[in-house]
Amino acid sequence: MDRRVRNVVQLLEECWRTPVRIDQLARQVGLGVSRLEHLFKEEACISIREMIHERRLAEAAQLLVSTEERVSVISFHVGFQHVSNFNHAFKKRYGVSPREYREAGNGKDE
């Protein structure tokens, strides 16, 4: 994998909860925005935005089954600014609402 893409992946692992600006990532690795987006998608087979989105949803799924935190608290904790956006994204990704996911105990045996 290209070292610049590896650097971006490492940066994303450190800051995925916060708003991520692709122009800042591009500057940090010495590329233009469109070149970084193209190279990242080519190397990682997923866009930067999709990677962040997936990371946030995966963390939320884990928190739903391992804590008693309210769904709204979890949504903000993983970086969603609006609970309604979180609920929609979660249902699209997992096929059920966050509350239904928690009630089903998904992931406890994994």
N, C-alpha and C positions, 0 to 999 in steps of 0.2 A: 504494500500500500504506500502511496506517495507520502513522504514525511509531512507535508503541509496538511494533508487530510488527517493523518494521525494526530498532528498537533491540534487541529480543530476538534476532533473526537475527544481528545483529552480535555480541552477547554470546555467542551459541552458537558462532560461528566462532572466538571467542577461547578458549573453555573447554570444547569438546566432549569433550576427553580425560578431564576430571575429572568426578566425580559432579555432576550438575546437579540443583538443587532448584528446582522450578517455583515454590514459594512465594517463594523469594528473587528469582527473575526477576520475578515479579508485583510484588513490593515495589519493585524497581528501576525499573519503568515506571509505577508508581502505579495498579495494578489489583489486583482480587481474583483468586485462583487460577482459579476457574471462568470468570470473565469473560475472563481472558487466554487460557485454553485454548480457549474458544469463538471469540474474535476471531482467534486465531492460526490455528486450523483453517479458519475462514471465509476469511481473507486468503491464507494460504499453501497451502491445500488439502492439508495434512498436519499431523498433530499434532506438538507439540514433541518428545515422546518418539520418534516415528517419524523426525523430522528428525535427531535426535542419533544414533539407531540407524543410519540410512542413511549418515550422515557417517562414523561409525566403521567400518562395513563397507567403504565405498568406499576409505577410507585403508588399511585392512588389505589389500584386494585389490591396491592399488598397491604396497604394501610387499612383498607376497608375490612379485611378479614383478620387483621392482627391487632386492631385497636377498636375502641368504642367511640372514637372521635366522631363528631357530627360530619355529615357529608360536606356541608359548606366549609367547615374548617379544613378538611382534607383537600377540597378543591383549591382553596387559597394556598395551602401549604405546598402543593405541587406546581403552583404557578399559574393557575387559571384566575383571571380577574373577575369573571362572572360565573356564578354557580350554574346558571342556565346553559352557558356554553360548555361547561364541564359535563353536565348531565347529558347533553346532546352528543358530545364527543364520546363519552364513555359508553353510551348505549349503542352508538354506531360501531364502536370497536369491539365490544363484548356481547352485544345482542340483548342486554338487559340493563335496567337502570342501576346506578350505584347501590341503591337500597336493596334491590332484588339480588344483586351480586353478593352483597353482604349476607343477606338472609339465607342464600343458598350455600354459604360457606365455601365458595369457590377458592381453590388454591390451597386449602388447609392440608390436604394430603400430599401436595407436591413437594 
